Amino acid sequence: EESYTVIDYALRDQIHVGSCQAEDLNLSPVRSTAGMLTSRQNVVCHLFQIRFRSDHSGENVTMILGVELL
């Protein structure tokens, strides 16, 4: 069963998605990003960097998204 949680949103023209390198993983000031990216052991994640130029509150936000499958 798939599920998701909405943590932020922006208009489509305000979103930029790009590839993420391992050295970008220190962008999260709140939690350990590496632990958040793997839900199961031995899972290889594909990483993406999402930038909201203006989110719902008008702020610039950068997030790292890890997915198991492309």
Summary of the structure (lengths in Angstrom):
residues: 70
radius of gyration: 12.8
end to end distance: 17.6
largest distance: 37.8
contacts: 140
relative contact order: 0.29
helix: 20%
strand: 27%
